Amino acid sequence: KLLYNPKSRVIDYVVPGIIGLILQLLTVTLMACTIARERESGTLYQLMITALRRREIVIGKMLPYLVVSSLLIVIIMLLSGWHFGVAFHDLPALALVCLLFLLCSLGLGLLISAFSRTQTQAIQFSVFFLLPVFVLSGAFAPLEQLPQAVRYISELFPLTHFCRAFRLVNMYRAGLHFYINDLVILLAGAVITFLGAAFLLRRIEQ
């Protein structure tokens, strides 16, 4: 008797990967172009001489994408439930997982944007990061299929922790202690990338 995913449907397994890939592709790429675009146009330096603090600038750049991405998550989940019959359980826990993943992805996009001098550079850096994520994050296949050495690299990607935590919550109905490490890593990634972006903005100002 199968206790988890009793119908053995592949779609129930890959939906977290689809959600994560779409979100990371949009958030990282779009955020990576924000500061780089303003630097190219010269408006970034005008923004720097205002009374706004660096963290306020970072938060202001992030919030619109956070709202749009959150709405996109809801739309994808509704379509998955309506078209594929995917059931979602423990919505508060799933919302927490998605929020931390979004913050981490947005922070990564901001960090890329902060040290990119042009939009072209920002897009190139984003693609360089995202390409291995498609293969090594476990979005569509179990990480256990990868060589042991490659799995350590997979742990560096936010999408790996998002997919693992999402599946533990939604497919296995696991308690918080089973995926708390993934949440902590996503939170740490968000904090580190935002602090890094703020630091680079300060360097730009100087």
Backbone as a chain_set.jsonl record, in Angstrom:
{"seq": "KLLYNPKSRVIDYVVPGIIGLILQLLTVTLMACTIARERESGTLYQLMITALRRREIVIGKMLPYLVVSSLLIVIIMLLSGWHFGVAFHDLPALALVCLLFLLCSLGLGLLISAFSRTQTQAIQFSVFFLLPVFVLSGAFAPLEQLPQAVRYISELFPLTHFCRAFRLVNMYRAGLHFYINDLVILLAGAVITFLGAAFLLRRIEQ", "coords": {"N": [[0.835, -1.191, 0.0], [0.593, 2.166, -0.899], [1.514, 4.926, 0.918], [2.009, 7.59, 0.417], [1.331, 9.82, -2.194], [-0.584, 8.005, -3.448], [-1.766, 7.416, -5.912], [0.314, 7.408, -7.602], [1.039, 9.516, -9.327], [2.837, 11.411, -11.613], [2.65, 14.15, -11.965], [2.001, 15.223, -9.487], [4.406, 15.143, -8.247], [6.091, 16.758, -9.801], [4.971, 19.294, -9.855], [5.828, 21.123, -7.742], [8.421, 21.625, -8.733], [7.839, 22.855, -11.186], [6.507, 25.193, -10.331], [8.584, 26.36, -8.808], [10.658, 26.702, -10.734], [9.51, 28.481, -12.614], [9.052, 30.708, -10.978], [11.663, 31.293, -10.052], [13.006, 31.805, -12.427], [11.68, 34.118, -13.331], [11.881, 35.937, -11.119], [14.676, 36.13, -10.496], [15.789, 36.897, -12.992], [14.323, 39.255, -13.724], [14.681, 40.893, -11.451], [17.427, 41.105, -11.521], [17.836, 42.879, -13.534], [16.998, 45.327, -12.618], [18.493, 47.304, -10.95], [20.728, 47.429, -12.566], [19.65, 48.47, -14.921], [18.912, 51.038, -14.08], [21.398, 52.004, -13.432], [22.588, 52.121, -15.932], [21.01, 54.076, -17.16], [21.535, 56.232, -15.584], [19.957, 57.061, -13.485], [20.283, 55.78, -11.086], [22.309, 56.935, -9.529], [21.154, 59.363, -8.942], [19.155, 58.458, -7.306], [20.652, 57.568, -5.182], [21.516, 59.873, -3.859], [19.385, 60.816, -2.519], [17.324, 61.015, 0.495], [16.814, 58.462, 1.183], [17.525, 55.35, 2.766], [19.916, 52.686, 2.197], [18.848, 50.122, 2.587], [16.159, 50.697, 2.388], [15.912, 51.365, -0.275], [16.537, 48.888, -1.405], [14.419, 47.302, -0.404], [12.27, 48.652, -1.558], [12.726, 48.122, -4.265], [12.264, 45.437, -4.264], [9.63, 44.835, -3.367], [7.429, 45.203, -5.35], [7.905, 43.044, -7.136], [7.719, 40.937, -5.38], [5.009, 40.963, -4.679], [3.774, 40.534, -7.199], [4.873, 38.025, -7.836], [3.831, 36.467, -5.773], [1.106, 36.517, -6.397], [1.291, 35.137, -8.789], [2.025, 32.6, -7.899], [-0.347, 31.795, -6.636], [-2.055, 31.712, -8.869], [-0.831, 29.678, -10.427], [-1.112, 27.485, -8.702], [-3.896, 27.312, -8.537], [-4.531, 26.723, -11.224], [-3.169, 24.289, -11.452], [-4.609, 22.72, -9.672], [-7.151, 22.828, -10.853], [-6.83, 21.955, -13.564], [-5.081, 19.721, -13.534], [-5.827, 18.367, -11.303], [-4.405, 18.467, -8.923], [-3.906, 18.29, -5.483], [-3.554, 20.497, -2.743], [-2.091, 20.709, 0.4], [-2.046, 21.778, 3.857], [-1.857, 24.709, 3.698], [-0.88, 27.109, 5.027], [1.765, 26.329, 5.748], [2.833, 25.781, 3.216], [2.663, 28.351, 2.147], [4.549, 29.684, 3.715], [6.912, 28.363, 2.934], [6.978, 29.093, 0.211], [7.173, 31.89, 0.449], [9.681, 32.315, 1.72], [11.32, 31.213, -0.22], [10.829, 32.944, -2.366], [11.84, 35.362, -1.306], [14.53, 34.68, -1.063], [15.197, 34.199, -3.76], [14.629, 36.702, -4.904], [16.46, 38.243, -3.5], [18.816, 37.148, -4.491], [18.611, 37.911, -7.178], [18.747, 40.702, -6.851], [21.328, 40.929, -5.827], [22.876, 40.056, -8.005], [22.136, 42.084, -9.748], [23.239, 44.298, -8.485], [26.024, 44.126, -8.786], [26.317, 44.13, -11.483], [27.135, 45.95, -14.348], [25.743, 46.56, -16.621], [22.567, 45.872, -18.256], [22.798, 43.726, -19.961], [24.979, 42.327, -18.902], [23.82, 41.605, -16.46], [21.76, 39.862, -17.256], [23.298, 37.844, -18.43], [24.761, 36.872, -16.216], [22.606, 35.929, -14.737], [21.574, 33.868, -16.369], [23.802, 32.202, -16.372], [23.728, 31.328, -13.75], [21.169, 30.122, -13.6], [21.021, 28.025, -15.48], [22.414, 25.545, -14.576], [20.694, 25.06, -12.46], [18.291, 24.063, -13.487], [18.916, 21.438, -14.012], [20.173, 20.318, -11.769], [18.737, 20.715, -9.445], [16.8, 18.984, -8.562], [14.23, 19.361, -9.417], [12.621, 17.96, -11.234], [13.383, 15.338, -11.062], [14.464, 12.869, -8.696], [17.012, 13.779, -6.34], [18.607, 11.742, -5.56], [19.309, 10.321, -7.781], [21.489, 11.555, -8.803], [25.111, 11.76, -8.885], [27.019, 11.431, -5.844], [28.854, 13.514, -5.314], [27.849, 15.572, -6.887], [25.485, 16.114, -5.647], [26.136, 17.623, -3.43], [26.708, 20.051, -4.612], [24.174, 20.653, -5.521], [22.884, 21.384, -3.194], [23.465, 24.025, -2.907], [21.679, 25.534, -4.295], [18.766, 27.535, -4.123], [16.346, 26.536, -5.155], [16.484, 23.785, -4.827], [16.059, 23.377, -2.074], [13.567, 24.517, -1.834], [11.914, 22.807, -3.427], [12.246, 20.384, -2.044], [11.222, 20.991, 0.538], [8.603, 21.781, -0.136], [7.531, 19.416, -1.211], [7.74, 17.715, 0.994], [5.896, 18.881, 2.689], [3.489, 18.905, 1.146], [3.162, 16.415, -0.204], [3.993, 14.412, 1.573], [2.985, 15.163, 3.981], [4.552, 16.062, 6.108], [5.933, 16.937, 9.329], [7.036, 20.078, 10.814], [9.659, 19.768, 11.743], [10.886, 18.142, 9.919], [11.496, 19.607, 7.66], [12.625, 21.943, 8.499], [15.309, 22.633, 8.323], [15.646, 23.237, 5.61], [14.068, 25.529, 5.424], [15.485, 27.26, 7.092], [17.873, 27.499, 5.661], [16.949, 28.756, 3.311], [16.04, 31.169, 4.419], [18.447, 32.159, 5.473], [19.849, 32.45, 3.077], [18.33, 34.485, 1.877], [18.771, 36.645, 3.663], [21.586, 36.953, 3.499], [21.978, 37.556, 0.77], [20.492, 39.94, 0.48], [21.828, 41.638, 2.277], [24.3, 41.626, 1.023], [23.635, 42.869, -1.412], [22.865, 45.409, -0.47], [25.307, 46.258, 0.581], [26.896, 46.383, -1.74], [25.539, 48.398, -3.068], [26.18, 50.531, -1.435], [28.902, 50.666, -1.964], [28.791, 51.444, -4.622], [27.758, 53.981, -4.309], [29.881, 55.274, -3.058]], "CA": [[0.0, 0.0, 0.0], [1.338, 3.416, -0.97], [1.007, 5.9, 1.874], [2.169, 8.936, -0.123], [1.049, 9.827, -3.629], [-1.08, 6.64, -3.703], [-2.096, 7.22, -7.327], [1.599, 7.391, -8.332], [0.962, 10.495, -10.412], [4.071, 12.178, -11.767], [2.361, 15.581, -11.875], [2.049, 15.623, -8.08], [5.816, 15.288, -7.88], [6.794, 17.8, -10.561], [4.365, 20.617, -9.685], [6.733, 22.036, -7.026], [9.501, 22.015, -9.629], [7.308, 23.812, -12.16], [6.299, 26.454, -9.616], [9.878, 26.928, -8.444], [11.411, 27.132, -11.917], [8.887, 29.691, -13.158], [9.295, 31.821, -10.058], [13.075, 31.676, -10.013], [13.346, 32.398, -13.722], [11.155, 35.48, -13.391], [12.384, 36.812, -10.058], [16.112, 36.377, -10.632], [16.077, 37.641, -14.226], [13.757, 40.605, -13.679], [15.354, 41.664, -10.403], [18.813, 41.351, -11.924], [17.875, 43.997, -14.488], [16.462, 46.568, -12.054], [19.535, 48.275, -10.622], [21.587, 47.571, -13.748], [18.972, 49.37, -15.857], [19.008, 52.398, -13.547], [22.801, 52.428, -13.538], [22.815, 52.48, -17.34], [20.305, 55.32, -17.492], [22.04, 57.307, -14.739], [19.026, 57.411, -12.408], [20.691, 55.155, -9.831], [23.086, 57.893, -8.745], [20.188, 60.331, -8.433], [18.466, 57.791, -6.206], [21.583, 57.437, -4.066], [21.714, 61.129, -3.138], [18.168, 61.138, -1.775], [17.39, 60.697, 1.926], [16.504, 57.045, 1.378], [18.607, 54.46, 3.175], [20.177, 51.631, 1.214], [17.898, 49.023, 2.768], [14.86, 51.147, 1.889], [15.978, 51.228, -1.736], [16.478, 47.456, -1.701], [13.056, 46.838, -0.142], [11.412, 49.249, -2.572], [12.918, 47.394, -5.523], [11.828, 44.06, -4.119], [8.215, 44.66, -3.047], [6.536, 44.94, -6.491], [8.126, 41.693, -7.656], [7.217, 40.004, -4.373], [3.55, 40.927, -4.813], [3.444, 39.89, -8.48], [5.248, 36.608, -7.745], [2.867, 35.814, -4.884], [-0.105, 36.309, -7.203], [1.596, 34.097, -9.774], [1.959, 31.318, -7.189], [-1.766, 31.473, -6.465], [-2.6, 31.349, -10.186], [-0.297, 28.37, -10.82], [-1.717, 26.462, -7.852], [-5.292, 27.161, -8.953], [-4.536, 26.013, -12.505], [-2.744, 22.907, -11.2], [-5.734, 22.023, -9.061], [-8.286, 22.742, -11.775], [-6.547, 21.217, -14.797], [-4.413, 18.439, -13.279], [-6.379, 17.723, -10.118], [-3.409, 18.424, -7.849], [-4.416, 18.772, -4.2], [-2.554, 21.173, -1.918], [-2.393, 20.53, 1.815], [-1.34, 22.639, 4.811], [-1.566, 25.933, 2.943], [0.019, 28.035, 5.741], [3.153, 25.865, 5.631], [3.24, 26.006, 1.823], [2.849, 29.795, 1.975], [5.832, 30.026, 4.335], [7.964, 27.849, 2.052], [7.012, 29.933, -0.997], [7.631, 33.233, 0.803], [11.13, 32.291, 1.941], [11.957, 30.97, -1.518], [10.744, 34.189, -3.13], [12.784, 36.323, -0.735], [15.88, 34.24, -1.422], [15.381, 34.407, -5.202], [14.678, 38.143, -5.138], [17.752, 38.702, -2.994], [19.841, 36.732, -5.447], [18.495, 38.797, -8.329], [19.265, 42.01, -6.459], [22.781, 40.826, -5.706], [23.393, 40.046, -9.379], [21.907, 43.412, -10.311], [24.084, 45.3, -7.836], [27.404, 44.127, -9.295], [26.304, 44.154, -12.95], [27.194, 47.33, -14.827], [24.761, 46.729, -17.694], [21.51, 44.866, -18.266], [23.32, 42.543, -20.651], [25.757, 41.592, -17.907], [22.9, 41.046, -15.474], [21.092, 38.709, -17.865], [24.303, 36.793, -18.601], [25.003, 36.285, -14.899], [21.397, 35.193, -14.353], [21.543, 32.631, -17.154], [24.9, 31.368, -15.88], [23.27, 30.709, -12.504], [19.933, 29.358, -13.745], [21.173, 26.821, -16.308], [22.604, 24.324, -13.783], [19.561, 24.854, -11.559], [17.305, 23.242, -14.181], [19.343, 20.037, -14.038], [20.738, 19.826, -10.516], [17.958, 21.113, -8.27], [15.81, 17.985, -8.189], [12.897, 19.867, -9.742], [11.841, 16.973, -11.98], [13.881, 13.989, -10.785], [15.045, 12.812, -7.35], [18.443, 14.061, -6.228], [19.312, 10.476, -5.349], [19.803, 9.831, -9.071], [22.73, 12.259, -9.123], [26.295, 11.314, -8.14], [27.113, 12.021, -4.512], [29.579, 14.788, -5.367], [26.987, 16.581, -7.504], [24.427, 16.459, -4.691], [26.626, 18.715, -2.584], [26.521, 21.275, -5.397], [22.732, 20.916, -5.569], [22.458, 22.022, -1.949], [23.74, 25.464, -2.983], [20.611, 26.197, -5.043], [17.518, 27.716, -3.365], [15.27, 25.71, -5.698], [16.603, 22.453, -4.228], [15.433, 23.4, -0.751], [12.146, 24.792, -2.039], [11.247, 21.584, -3.901], [12.25, 19.385, -0.971], [10.287, 21.399, 1.584], [7.248, 21.773, -0.697], [7.078, 18.024, -1.324], [7.57, 17.17, 2.34], [4.641, 19.412, 3.224], [2.302, 18.629, 0.343], [3.016, 15.005, -0.564], [4.246, 13.504, 2.689], [2.345, 15.723, 5.173], [5.585, 15.996, 7.138], [5.948, 17.989, 10.331], [8.004, 21.153, 10.611], [11.035, 19.353, 12.046], [11.46, 17.441, 8.774], [11.962, 20.54, 6.622], [13.073, 23.193, 9.114], [16.646, 22.972, 7.81], [15.482, 23.89, 4.307], [13.566, 26.88, 5.671], [16.587, 28.057, 7.649], [18.813, 27.784, 4.565], [16.323, 29.765, 2.451], [16.06, 32.435, 5.151], [19.839, 32.622, 5.5], [20.175, 32.908, 1.729], [17.682, 35.781, 1.661], [19.469, 37.658, 4.466], [22.941, 37.16, 2.962], [21.921, 38.231, -0.538], [20.03, 41.317, 0.67], [22.931, 42.388, 2.878], [25.308, 41.792, -0.02], [23.16, 43.884, -2.357], [22.948, 46.713, 0.19], [26.731, 46.61, 0.672], [27.358, 46.78, -3.069], [24.957, 49.706, -3.352], [26.993, 51.509, -0.711], [30.155, 50.805, -2.713], [28.477, 52.231, -5.816], [27.586, 55.366, -3.867], [31.2, 55.825, -2.763]], "C": [[0.872, 1.243, 0.0], [0.709, 4.431, -0.026], [1.033, 7.31, 1.309], [2.066, 8.874, -1.645], [0.52, 8.457, -4.063], [-1.437, 6.371, -5.158], [-0.861, 7.192, -8.215], [1.575, 8.332, -9.531], [2.232, 11.338, -10.437], [3.819, 13.665, -11.546], [2.407, 16.066, -10.435], [3.482, 15.852, -7.621], [6.456, 16.495, -8.553], [6.193, 19.191, -10.396], [5.24, 21.562, -8.866], [7.892, 22.51, -7.895], [9.054, 23.038, -10.657], [7.123, 25.18, -11.513], [7.637, 27.134, -9.337], [10.661, 27.45, -9.632], [10.835, 28.411, -12.517], [9.201, 30.894, -12.28], [10.749, 32.261, -10.083], [13.517, 32.306, -11.329], [12.902, 33.857, -13.788], [11.817, 36.392, -12.369], [13.857, 37.139, -10.244], [16.399, 37.245, -11.855], [15.57, 39.078, -14.162], [14.438, 41.47, -12.624], [16.776, 42.006, -10.806], [18.924, 42.547, -12.858], [17.503, 45.338, -13.857], [17.543, 47.614, -11.824], [20.449, 48.502, -11.817], [20.964, 48.534, -14.758], [19.076, 50.82, -15.381], [20.447, 52.906, -13.597], [23.115, 52.861, -14.963], [22.193, 53.834, -17.685], [20.767, 56.505, -16.654], [21.129, 57.686, -13.593], [19.414, 56.797, -11.069], [21.436, 56.15, -8.945], [22.196, 59.009, -8.203], [19.432, 59.757, -7.243], [19.348, 57.727, -4.966], [21.703, 58.72, -3.238], [20.443, 61.596, -2.43], [18.34, 60.727, -0.321], [17.103, 59.223, 2.21], [17.735, 56.271, 1.82], [18.748, 53.339, 2.147], [19.163, 50.492, 1.349], [16.498, 49.412, 2.29], [14.802, 51.057, 0.366], [15.829, 49.765, -2.134], [15.06, 46.932, -1.519], [12.086, 47.387, -1.189], [11.525, 48.563, -3.922], [12.289, 46.005, -5.466], [10.313, 43.919, -4.056], [7.312, 44.428, -4.263], [6.675, 43.526, -7.042], [7.624, 40.642, -6.674], [5.704, 39.858, -4.488], [3.143, 40.189, -6.088], [3.742, 38.392, -8.424], [4.287, 35.842, -6.847], [1.557, 35.546, -5.618], [0.101, 35.202, -8.228], [1.552, 32.714, -9.138], [0.51, 30.874, -7.048], [-2.375, 31.012, -7.787], [-2.127, 29.959, -10.609], [-0.943, 27.258, -10.007], [-3.178, 26.239, -8.225], [-5.394, 26.398, -10.27], [-4.14, 24.55, -12.328], [-3.875, 22.099, -10.588], [-6.884, 21.812, -10.021], [-7.996, 21.823, -12.956], [-5.971, 19.825, -14.521], [-4.948, 17.721, -12.046], [-5.391, 17.58, -8.983], [-4.014, 19.017, -6.585], [-3.277, 19.394, -3.398], [-2.998, 21.133, -0.462], [-1.543, 21.473, 2.665], [-0.887, 23.933, 4.136], [-0.704, 26.942, 3.708], [1.487, 27.634, 5.637], [3.669, 26.069, 4.207], [3.49, 27.488, 1.562], [4.182, 30.243, 2.562], [6.995, 29.575, 3.461], [8.104, 28.742, 0.821], [7.558, 31.322, -0.695], [9.142, 33.271, 0.984], [11.88, 32.055, 0.635], [11.941, 32.231, -2.375], [11.747, 35.215, -2.621], [14.216, 35.971, -1.113], [16.163, 34.494, -2.903], [15.473, 35.892, -5.544], [15.999, 38.726, -4.649], [18.887, 38.34, -3.93], [19.812, 37.61, -6.695], [19.028, 40.188, -8.045], [20.784, 42.007, -6.375], [23.437, 40.831, -7.083], [23.275, 41.435, -9.992], [22.885, 44.437, -9.765], [25.513, 45.3, -8.37], [27.473, 44.016, -10.819], [26.264, 45.603, -13.423], [26.174, 47.611, -15.932], [23.688, 45.653, -17.58], [21.977, 43.584, -18.945], [24.134, 41.685, -19.7], [24.84, 40.9, -16.913], [22.206, 39.802, -16.014], [22.067, 37.549, -18.032], [24.6, 36.098, -17.28], [23.811, 35.444, -14.453], [21.319, 33.855, -15.069], [22.622, 31.669, -16.673], [24.507, 30.652, -14.592], [22.11, 29.746, -12.742], [20.097, 28.068, -14.537], [21.431, 25.558, -15.487], [21.452, 24.032, -12.836], [18.528, 23.929, -12.193], [17.628, 21.753, -14.051], [19.619, 19.492, -12.641], [19.89, 20.09, -9.281], [16.98, 20.051, -7.786], [14.391, 18.423, -8.495], [12.026, 18.797, -10.398], [12.287, 15.533, -11.746], [14.529, 13.988, -9.405], [16.543, 13.09, -7.363], [19.255, 12.786, -6.06], [19.839, 9.878, -6.648], [21.125, 10.477, -9.468], [23.899, 11.65, -8.363], [26.413, 12.068, -6.818], [27.79, 13.384, -4.535], [28.705, 15.904, -5.927], [25.892, 17.012, -6.538], [24.857, 17.593, -3.775], [26.481, 20.051, -3.307], [25.042, 21.655, -5.426], [22.247, 21.651, -4.33], [22.706, 23.527, -1.947], [22.598, 26.234, -3.638], [19.354, 26.341, -4.184], [16.393, 26.802, -3.845], [15.305, 24.296, -5.13], [15.853, 22.395, -2.909], [13.941, 23.702, -0.854], [11.401, 23.522, -2.437], [11.16, 20.54, -2.794], [11.222, 19.738, 0.101], [8.842, 21.339, 1.093], [6.713, 20.346, -0.759], [6.876, 17.394, 0.049], [6.251, 17.631, 2.947], [3.447, 18.852, 2.466], [2.085, 17.145, 0.054], [3.092, 14.084, 0.645], [3.617, 13.968, 3.995], [3.307, 15.723, 6.361], [5.454, 17.162, 8.108], [7.073, 18.976, 10.081], [9.439, 20.686, 10.804], [11.682, 18.606, 10.879], [12.034, 18.399, 7.727], [12.439, 21.873, 7.187], [14.448, 23.609, 8.596], [16.566, 23.686, 6.463], [14.977, 25.321, 4.473], [14.666, 27.791, 6.19], [17.576, 28.445, 6.55], [18.242, 28.848, 3.627], [16.336, 31.137, 3.119], [17.467, 33.014, 5.193], [20.263, 33.142, 4.132], [19.574, 34.267, 1.429], [18.421, 36.889, 2.4], [20.832, 37.984, 3.865], [22.896, 37.931, 1.646], [21.448, 39.677, -0.408], [21.123, 42.179, 1.287], [24.03, 42.636, 1.85], [24.914, 42.853, -1.029], [23.249, 45.278, -1.754], [24.395, 47.186, 0.293], [27.263, 47.083, -0.674], [26.771, 48.123, -3.488], [25.738, 50.813, -2.643], [28.322, 51.739, -1.426], [29.939, 51.639, -3.971], [28.384, 53.71, -5.454], [28.936, 56.033, -3.627], [32.025, 56.007, -4.031]], "O": [[1.79, 1.36, 0.812], [-0.471, 4.76, -0.147], [0.195, 8.14, 1.662], [2.637, 7.995, -2.29], [1.101, 7.817, -4.941], [-1.414, 5.221, -5.596], [-0.959, 6.98, -9.424], [2.037, 7.981, -10.617], [2.644, 11.901, -9.424], [4.673, 14.366, -11.003], [2.81, 17.201, -10.181], [3.739, 16.651, -6.721], [7.275, 17.183, -7.943], [6.832, 20.179, -10.759], [5.391, 22.72, -9.256], [8.303, 23.668, -7.806], [9.788, 23.976, -10.97], [7.529, 26.2, -12.071], [7.805, 28.326, -9.593], [11.263, 28.521, -9.556], [11.58, 29.319, -12.886], [9.567, 31.961, -12.773], [11.041, 33.456, -10.129], [14.318, 33.241, -11.333], [13.649, 34.723, -14.243], [12.262, 37.49, -12.704], [14.247, 38.304, -10.16], [17.157, 38.21, -11.772], [16.295, 40.012, -14.503], [14.737, 42.638, -12.869], [17.277, 43.079, -10.47], [19.987, 43.16, -12.961], [17.672, 46.381, -14.488], [17.517, 48.684, -12.431], [20.895, 49.623, -12.06], [21.672, 49.325, -15.381], [19.302, 51.724, -16.185], [20.683, 54.1, -13.783], [23.821, 53.846, -15.179], [22.783, 54.633, -18.413], [20.44, 57.651, -16.964], [21.483, 58.554, -12.795], [18.932, 57.238, -10.025], [21.208, 56.195, -7.736], [22.457, 59.542, -7.124], [19.108, 60.471, -6.294], [18.86, 57.82, -3.84], [21.966, 58.654, -2.037], [20.434, 62.659, -1.809], [19.366, 60.161, 0.056], [17.147, 58.793, 3.362], [18.84, 56.496, 1.326], [17.847, 53.076, 1.35], [18.68, 49.962, 0.348], [15.736, 48.557, 1.838], [13.767, 50.713, -0.206], [15.1, 49.434, -3.069], [14.549, 46.204, -2.371], [11.193, 46.677, -1.651], [10.535, 48.436, -4.643], [11.842, 45.467, -6.479], [9.76, 42.981, -4.63], [6.484, 43.518, -4.216], [5.678, 42.885, -7.374], [7.159, 39.578, -7.083], [5.179, 38.748, -4.402], [2.27, 39.321, -6.058], [2.952, 37.583, -8.909], [3.963, 34.688, -7.13], [0.969, 34.474, -5.477], [-0.811, 34.421, -8.499], [1.092, 31.758, -9.763], [0.179, 29.717, -7.308], [-3.124, 30.035, -7.822], [-2.921, 29.153, -11.094], [-1.285, 26.207, -10.55], [-3.649, 25.102, -8.231], [-6.247, 25.523, -10.416], [-4.707, 23.67, -12.975], [-4.08, 20.937, -10.939], [-7.521, 20.759, -10.02], [-8.835, 20.995, -13.312], [-6.332, 18.86, -15.195], [-4.56, 16.585, -11.776], [-5.517, 16.671, -8.162], [-4.568, 20.116, -6.611], [-2.164, 18.869, -3.382], [-4.134, 21.478, -0.135], [-0.468, 21.907, 2.252], [0.307, 24.208, 4.021], [0.142, 27.587, 3.089], [2.356, 28.488, 5.46], [4.812, 26.484, 4.015], [4.422, 27.845, 0.841], [4.869, 31.082, 1.98], [7.956, 30.321, 3.269], [9.215, 29.104, 0.433], [8.319, 31.875, -1.489], [9.809, 34.162, 0.458], [12.946, 32.628, 0.411], [12.931, 32.548, -3.035], [12.428, 35.866, -3.413], [15.016, 36.847, -1.44], [17.248, 34.953, -3.258], [16.291, 36.296, -6.37], [16.586, 39.592, -5.299], [19.809, 39.129, -4.138], [20.859, 38.006, -7.208], [19.686, 40.791, -8.893], [21.444, 42.957, -6.795], [24.431, 41.523, -7.303], [24.189, 41.908, -10.667], [23.315, 45.339, -10.484], [26.155, 46.35, -8.41], [28.552, 43.832, -11.383], [25.448, 46.392, -12.947], [25.789, 48.76, -16.151], [23.874, 44.647, -16.894], [21.592, 42.486, -18.544], [24.0, 40.461, -19.688], [25.058, 39.74, -16.563], [22.08, 38.802, -15.308], [21.703, 36.396, -17.801], [24.681, 34.871, -17.227], [23.981, 34.377, -13.863], [21.032, 32.829, -14.453], [22.388, 30.464, -16.577], [24.903, 29.508, -14.366], [22.07, 28.668, -12.148], [19.374, 27.104, -14.286], [20.724, 24.569, -15.682], [21.249, 22.882, -12.447], [17.947, 23.093, -11.502], [16.728, 20.915, -13.988], [19.33, 18.328, -12.361], [20.288, 19.724, -8.175], [16.392, 20.196, -6.715], [13.443, 17.912, -7.897], [10.823, 18.736, -10.143], [11.62, 14.602, -12.198], [15.087, 15.002, -8.987], [17.251, 12.685, -8.285], [20.444, 12.751, -6.376], [20.721, 9.019, -6.621], [21.805, 9.994, -10.374], [23.697, 11.075, -7.293], [25.958, 13.206, -6.697], [27.349, 14.309, -3.853], [28.807, 17.052, -5.494], [25.42, 18.148, -6.599], [24.04, 18.427, -3.387], [26.168, 21.066, -2.685], [24.698, 22.836, -5.364], [21.31, 22.447, -4.401], [22.205, 24.231, -1.071], [22.552, 27.461, -3.547], [18.917, 25.365, -3.575], [15.579, 26.344, -3.043], [14.256, 23.672, -4.969], [15.094, 21.458, -2.663], [13.146, 23.204, -0.057], [10.371, 23.196, -1.847], [10.128, 19.891, -2.623], [10.443, 18.884, 0.524], [7.956, 20.895, 1.823], [5.563, 20.099, -0.396], [5.938, 16.62, 0.244], [5.573, 16.867, 3.634], [2.493, 18.375, 3.08], [0.95, 16.67, 0.065], [2.355, 13.102, 0.737], [3.695, 13.268, 5.005], [2.912, 15.417, 7.486], [4.938, 18.225, 7.764], [7.95, 18.744, 9.248], [10.341, 21.153, 10.108], [12.903, 18.452, 10.852], [12.954, 18.04, 6.992], [12.636, 22.829, 6.437], [14.722, 24.8, 8.446], [17.321, 24.622, 6.203], [15.405, 26.221, 3.751], [14.772, 28.948, 5.783], [18.057, 29.577, 6.51], [18.967, 29.744, 3.194], [16.609, 32.147, 2.471], [17.661, 34.21, 4.977], [20.954, 34.156, 4.036], [20.217, 35.111, 0.805], [18.671, 37.953, 1.834], [21.193, 39.153, 3.736], [23.685, 38.853, 1.435], [21.951, 40.553, -1.113], [21.326, 43.32, 0.872], [24.619, 43.716, 1.807], [25.75, 43.649, -1.458], [23.656, 46.225, -2.427], [24.68, 48.37, 0.115], [27.998, 48.068, -0.744], [27.426, 48.9, -4.182], [25.929, 51.898, -3.192], [28.813, 52.866, -1.488], [30.792, 52.443, -4.345], [28.861, 54.576, -6.187], [29.123, 57.206, -3.948], [33.167, 56.462, -3.965]]}, "num_chains": 1, "name": "protein.A"}
